Amino acid sequence: MRDWQGKRYWLVGASEGLGRALALKLSRAGAEVILSARNAERLQALADELPGRSQIVPIDVGDRESVTKAAEAAGQIDGLVFLAGVYWPMNAKEWDAEKAEAMADINFTGGLRVVGAAIPQMIERDEGHIVLTGSLSGFRGLPGAIGYGASKAGLMYLAESMYADLRNTGVVVQQINPGFIKTRLTDKNEFRMPFIMEPEAAADEMFDHMNTDSFKKSFPRAFSLLFRFSQFWPDWLYYRFFKGQH
């Protein structure tokens, strides 16, 4: 069990959904939570609910200057959790360049910006905790997931590479790969979403993992096994199975 009392954790993408639920859990555990997202009003509403200390730091992860200023405002932190993301269902036959680029820029490149702004102080102190939020959709290409799946796959590779570089240091890197979570983003989906979770249940899974020494966790467990093992399927079987499944 990690000691959360008095630790300062920066949550980027905290205004709603999984980020909001996780902020409440961290605050109840005794951590000081630095809340970041674009919407300052939602951040303030969340801060008013938290039982512990908090700080509001608005951020646009798509803008490097905004990220730099936010990192300076956050100050010295013990942990960083990157949860920011945008999503639109998209088929390659109905390509929307603006939305596809937004998903890549926020979900993946935004993670690079935020990690790049926060990690130097951790490396210097040889102490810190970084958690990146991937997705089950990032394991292998899915129909109708242009932009989102690719951006999450990139973020998952980033976490794996960071873990390889930092595993023998004082900087702990973890990766979380959730399935469907009921939010305003998944409300856009018109297909059936198996094992969809409420944000609070997903936050429980995430917080439990953050209390371990393990690198990676994918959930819900039964659903995640399908995606993980499908990496070993031959292409003809994989694409036949997932045709129309997403």
JONORJO-V226363 format. One record per pair of residues at least 12 apart in sequence whose C-alpha atoms are under 10 Angstrom apart, sorted by sequence separation. I is the first residue (numbers start at 1). J is the second residue. D is the distance in whole Angstrom. If there is no record, write none. Layout:
i	j	d
I	J	D
I	J	D
This chain:
i	j	d
11	23	7
23	35	8
35	47	8
43	55	9
44	56	7
57	69	9
58	70	7
59	71	9
87	99	8
88	100	8
118	130	9
137	149	5
138	150	6
141	153	9
161	173	10
162	174	9
163	175	9
181	193	9
205	217	9
206	218	9
230	242	10
10	23	9
34	47	9
43	56	6
44	57	10
57	70	6
86	99	9
87	100	9
135	148	9
136	149	9
137	150	8
138	151	8
139	152	9
140	153	8
160	173	8
180	193	7
205	218	9
206	219	9
9	23	9
33	47	9
43	57	8
56	70	10
57	71	9
86	100	10
88	102	10
135	149	8
137	151	10
138	152	5
139	153	6
159	173	7
160	174	9
179	193	9
180	194	7
181	195	9
182	196	6
183	197	9
205	219	8
11	26	10
20	35	9
41	56	10
43	58	8
57	72	10
58	73	10
87	102	9
88	103	8
115	130	8
134	149	9
137	152	7
138	153	4
159	174	7
160	175	8
179	194	9
180	195	7
181	196	5
182	197	6
183	198	8
205	220	9
19	35	9
40	56	8
57	73	7
86	102	7
87	103	6
115	131	10
135	151	10
136	152	9
137	153	8
138	154	8
159	175	6
179	195	8
180	196	5
181	197	5
182	198	5
183	199	7
9	26	8
19	36	10
33	50	9
40	57	8
41	58	10
56	73	9
57	74	7
85	102	9
86	103	6
87	104	10
115	132	9
134	151	9
135	152	6
136	153	9
138	155	9
139	156	9
158	175	10
159	176	10
179	196	7
180	197	6
181	198	6
182	199	6
202	219	8
8	26	10
9	27	9
19	37	10
32	50	10
39	57	10
40	58	6
55	73	9
56	74	9
85	103	7
86	104	9
134	152	5
135	153	8
138	156	7
139	157	10
156	174	10
157	175	10
178	196	10
179	197	8
180	198	9
181	199	6
182	200	10
202	220	9
7	26	10
8	27	10
14	33	10
32	51	10
33	52	8
34	53	9
35	54	7
36	55	9
37	56	9
38	57	9
39	58	7
40	59	9
55	74	8
85	104	9
86	105	9
87	106	10
133	152	8
134	153	7
138	157	9
156	175	7
178	197	9
180	199	10
181	200	9
201	220	10
7	27	10
14	34	9
15	35	7
27	47	10
31	51	10
32	52	6
33	53	7
34	54	6
35	55	6
36	56	6
37	57	7
38	58	5
39	59	8
85	105	9
86	106	7
87	107	9
132	152	10
134	154	9
135	155	9
136	156	10
155	175	9
156	176	9
181	201	9
182	202	10
5	26	9
6	27	10
14	35	6
15	36	7
16	37	9
30	51	9
31	52	7
32	53	5
33	54	5
34	55	5
35	56	5
36	57	5
37	58	5
38	59	5
39	60	9
85	106	6
86	107	7
111	132	8
134	155	6
135	156	8
156	177	8
181	202	7
4	26	8
5	27	9
7	29	10
8	30	10
9	31	7
10	32	9
11	33	7
12	34	8
13	35	8
14	36	6
15	37	6
20	42	10
24	46	8
27	49	10
28	50	8
29	51	10
30	52	7
31	53	8
32	54	5
33	55	6
34	56	6
35	57	6
36	58	5
37	59	5
38	60	6
84	106	7
85	107	5
111	133	9
133	155	8
134	156	5
180	202	9
197	219	10
4	27	9
5	28	10
6	29	9
7	30	8
8	31	6
9	32	6
10	33	6
11	34	6
12	35	7
13	36	6
14	37	6
15	38	8
16	39	10
20	43	9
23	46	8
24	47	9
27	50	6
28	51	6
29	52	9
30	53	8
31	54	9
32	55	8
33	56	9
34	57	7
35	58	8
36	59	6
37	60	7
38	61	8
61	84	8
84	107	6
85	108	8
132	155	7
133	156	8
134	157	9
179	202	9
197	220	8
4	28	9
5	29	7
6	30	6
7	31	5
8	32	5
9	33	5
10	34	5
11	35	5
12	36	5
13	37	5
14	38	9
15	39	7
23	47	9
26	50	9
27	51	6
28	52	7
34	58	10
35	59	9
36	60	9
37	61	8
60	84	10
61	85	9
83	107	8
84	108	9
132	156	8
134	158	10
178	202	7
195	219	9
196	220	9
4	29	6
5	30	4
6	31	5
7	32	6
8	33	6
9	34	6
10	35	6
11	36	6
12	37	6
13	38	8
14	39	10
15	40	8
21	46	10
24	49	8
25	50	9
26	51	10
27	52	5
28	53	10
36	61	10
82	107	9
85	110	9
134	159	9
152	177	9
178	203	10
195	220	7
3	29	9
4	30	6
5	31	5
6	32	6
7	33	8
8	34	7
9	35	9
10	36	7
11	37	9
12	38	9
13	39	10
15	41	9
16	42	8
20	46	7
23	49	10
24	50	6
25	51	10
26	52	9
27	53	7
84	110	8
85	111	9
107	133	9
108	134	10
132	158	9
133	159	9
194	220	10
195	221	10
2	29	10
3	30	9
4	31	5
5	32	8
6	33	10
15	42	6
16	43	9
20	47	10
23	50	8
24	51	8
27	54	8
84	111	8
107	134	9
132	159	6
178	205	9
195	222	9
196	223	10
3	31	9
4	32	9
14	42	9
15	43	5
24	52	9
82	110	9
83	111	9
131	159	8
132	160	10
178	206	9
195	223	7
14	43	7
15	44	9
82	111	7
130	159	9
176	205	9
177	206	9
194	223	8
13	43	10
15	45	9
16	46	9
81	111	10
82	112	10
176	206	7
15	46	7
23	54	10
175	206	9
14	46	9
15	47	9
82	114	8
130	162	10
81	114	10
82	115	8
130	163	10
176	209	8
36	70	8
80	114	9
81	115	9
175	209	9
176	210	9
80	115	8
174	209	8
175	210	9
174	210	8
173	210	10
36	74	9
80	118	8
139	177	9
172	210	10
174	212	10
34	73	10
35	74	9
79	118	9
80	119	9
138	177	8
174	213	9
175	214	9
176	215	9
177	216	8
178	217	8
179	218	8
180	219	9
34	74	7
62	102	8
78	118	10
79	119	10
107	147	9
108	148	9
111	151	10
126	166	10
135	175	10
136	176	9
137	177	9
173	213	9
174	214	7
175	215	6
176	216	6
177	217	6
178	218	6
179	219	6
180	220	9
33	74	10
34	75	10
77	118	8
107	148	8
128	169	10
129	170	9
130	171	8
131	172	8
132	173	8
133	174	9
134	175	7
135	176	7
136	177	6
137	178	9
172	213	8
173	214	9
174	215	5
175	216	5
176	217	5
177	218	4
178	219	5
179	220	6
62	104	10
63	105	9
76	118	9
77	119	10
104	146	10
105	147	10
106	148	10
107	149	10
108	150	9
109	151	8
112	154	10
127	169	8
128	170	7
129	171	6
130	172	6
131	173	6
132	174	6
133	175	6
134	176	6
135	177	4
136	178	6
137	179	8
172	214	10
173	215	7
174	216	6
175	217	6
176	218	6
177	219	6
178	220	7
179	221	9
15	58	10
34	77	9
62	105	6
63	106	9
67	110	9
71	114	8
75	118	9
78	121	10
79	122	9
103	146	9
104	147	6
107	150	9
108	151	5
111	154	10
112	155	8
115	158	10
123	166	9
126	169	6
127	170	5
128	171	5
129	172	5
130	173	5
131	174	5
132	175	5
133	176	5
134	177	5
135	178	5
136	179	5
137	180	9
172	215	8
173	216	9
174	217	8
175	218	8
176	219	8
177	220	9
178	221	9
180	223	10
10	54	10
33	77	10
61	105	8
62	106	6
70	114	9
71	115	10
74	118	9
77	121	8
78	122	8
103	147	6
104	148	7
107	151	6
108	152	7
111	155	7
126	170	5
127	171	5
128	172	6
129	173	6
130	174	6
131	175	6
132	176	6
133	177	6
134	178	7
135	179	6
136	180	8
179	223	8
8	53	9
9	54	9
10	55	9
12	57	9
13	58	10
32	77	10
34	79	10
61	106	6
62	107	9
64	109	10
68	113	8
71	116	10
72	117	9
76	121	7
77	122	8
100	145	10
102	147	8
103	148	6
104	149	9
106	151	9
107	152	7
108	153	9
109	154	9
110	155	10
125	170	8
126	171	6
127	172	8
128	173	8
129	174	8
130	175	9
131	176	7
132	177	9
133	178	8
134	179	9
135	180	9
178	223	10
179	224	7
6	52	9
8	54	9
10	56	10
11	57	10
12	58	9
13	59	9
32	78	10
33	79	10
34	80	9
36	82	10
37	83	10
38	84	10
60	106	9
61	107	9
62	108	10
63	109	10
64	110	8
67	113	7
68	114	8
71	117	6
72	118	9
75	121	9
76	122	9
100	146	7
101	147	7
102	148	9
103	149	9
104	150	8
105	151	8
107	153	10
108	154	6
109	155	8
112	158	8
123	169	9
125	171	9
126	172	10
178	224	8
6	53	9
8	55	10
10	57	9
12	59	8
13	60	10
31	78	10
33	80	10
36	83	10
37	84	8
61	108	10
62	109	8
63	110	8
66	113	10
67	114	6
70	117	9
71	118	6
99	146	10
100	147	5
101	148	10
103	150	9
104	151	5
107	154	9
108	155	5
111	158	9
123	170	8
177	224	8
12	60	10
13	61	9
36	84	9
61	109	8
62	110	6
64	112	10
65	113	10
66	114	10
67	115	10
68	116	9
69	117	9
70	118	10
79	127	9
80	128	8
81	129	8
82	130	8
83	131	9
84	132	10
85	133	9
99	147	8
100	148	8
103	151	7
104	152	8
107	155	7
108	156	9
111	159	10
122	170	8
123	171	7
167	215	9
179	227	10
12	61	9
61	110	5
62	111	9
64	113	6
67	116	9
68	117	6
78	127	7
79	128	6
80	129	6
81	130	6
82	131	6
83	132	7
84	133	9
99	148	10
102	151	10
103	152	9
122	171	7
60	110	9
61	111	8
63	113	8
64	114	8
67	117	7
68	118	9
77	127	10
78	128	5
79	129	4
80	130	5
81	131	5
82	132	5
83	133	6
94	144	9
96	146	9
97	147	9
100	150	10
101	151	10
104	154	9
108	158	9
122	172	10
61	112	9
62	113	8
67	118	9
77	128	8
78	129	6
79	130	6
80	131	6
81	132	6
82	133	6
83	134	9
91	142	10
92	143	8
93	144	9
95	146	8
96	147	10
100	151	9
104	155	10
61	113	7
62	114	10
64	116	10
77	129	9
78	130	9
79	131	8
80	132	8
81	133	8
82	134	9
91	143	7
92	144	7
94	146	10
95	147	10
119	171	9
163	215	8
193	245	9
61	114	7
64	117	9
90	143	8
91	144	4
92	145	8
93	146	10
163	216	10
191	244	9
192	245	9
193	246	8
89	143	10
90	144	5
91	145	7
92	146	6
191	245	8
192	246	8
59	114	10
89	144	6
90	145	6
91	146	6
92	147	10
160	215	9
191	246	7
88	144	9
89	145	6
90	146	5
91	147	9
159	215	9
160	216	9
190	246	10
88	145	8
89	146	7
90	147	8
159	216	9
189	246	9
23	81	10
87	145	9
88	146	9
89	147	9
90	148	8
22	81	10
87	146	10
88	147	8
89	148	8
87	147	8
88	148	7
89	149	10
156	216	10
10	71	9
22	83	10
86	147	10
87	148	6
19	81	9
86	148	8
87	149	10
19	82	9
20	83	10
85	148	9
10	74	7
19	83	6
9	74	9
10	75	10
18	83	8
19	84	8
8	74	9
10	76	10
17	83	10
18	84	10
85	151	9
8	75	9
9	76	9
10	77	7
14	81	9
85	152	9
8	76	8
9	77	6
10	78	8
11	79	8
12	80	8
13	81	9
14	82	9
16	84	10
8	77	5
9	78	6
10	79	6
11	80	6
12	81	6
13	82	7
14	83	7
15	84	9
7	77	8
8	78	5
9	79	5
10	80	5
11	81	5
12	82	5
13	83	5
14	84	8
7	78	6
8	79	6
9	80	6
10	81	6
11	82	6
12	83	6
13	84	4
6	78	10
7	79	8
8	80	9
9	81	7
10	82	8
11	83	7
12	84	6
13	85	7
11	84	9
12	85	10
82	155	10
133	206	9
4	78	10
131	206	10
131	209	10
131	210	8
130	210	10
129	210	9
134	216	10
136	218	7
134	217	10
135	218	8
136	219	8
131	215	9
132	216	10
133	217	10
134	218	9
135	219	9
136	220	9
131	216	10
139	224	10
136	223	9
137	224	10
140	227	8
136	224	6
139	227	6
140	228	9
135	224	10
136	225	10
138	227	9
139	228	7
136	226	9
137	227	8
138	228	10
139	229	10
140	230	8
141	231	10
136	227	6
139	230	9
140	231	7
79	171	9
136	228	8
139	231	7
78	171	10
79	172	9
80	173	10
81	174	9
83	176	10
79	173	10
81	175	10
89	185	9
142	238	10
143	239	9
87	184	10
88	185	7
89	186	9
141	238	10
142	239	8
12	110	10
87	185	6
88	186	9
140	238	9
141	239	9
12	111	9
86	185	7
87	186	8
89	188	7
143	242	7
144	243	10
85	185	9
88	188	7
89	189	7
142	242	7
143	243	7
144	244	9
87	188	9
88	189	8
89	190	9
141	242	10
142	243	8
143	244	7
144	245	10
145	246	8
12	114	8
87	189	10
142	244	9
143	245	8
144	246	6
142	245	9
143	246	6
142	246	7
10	118	9
137	246	10
9	128	10
9	129	9
10	130	10
11	131	10
9	130	9
89	246	10
18	178	10
18	181	8
17	181	8
18	182	9
17	182	8
18	183	8
17	183	6
16	183	8
17	184	8
16	184	9
17	185	9
25	200	9
24	200	9
21	198	10
22	199	8
26	203	10
21	199	6
22	200	8
25	203	8
20	199	8
21	200	5
22	201	10
24	203	9
25	204	8
18	198	8
19	199	8
20	200	9
21	201	9
22	202	9
23	203	9
17	198	9
18	199	5
19	200	10
21	202	8
22	203	5
25	206	10
26	207	8
17	199	6
18	200	7
21	203	6
22	204	8
25	207	7
16	199	9
17	200	8
18	201	9
19	202	10
20	203	9
21	204	9
22	205	10
18	202	7
19	203	8
22	206	8
23	207	10
17	202	9
18	203	6
22	207	7
17	203	9
18	204	10
18	206	9
2	208	10
1	208	9
4	211	9
1	209	10
2	210	8
3	211	9
1	210	9
2	211	5
1	211	5
2	212	7
1	212	7
2	213	9
1	213	9
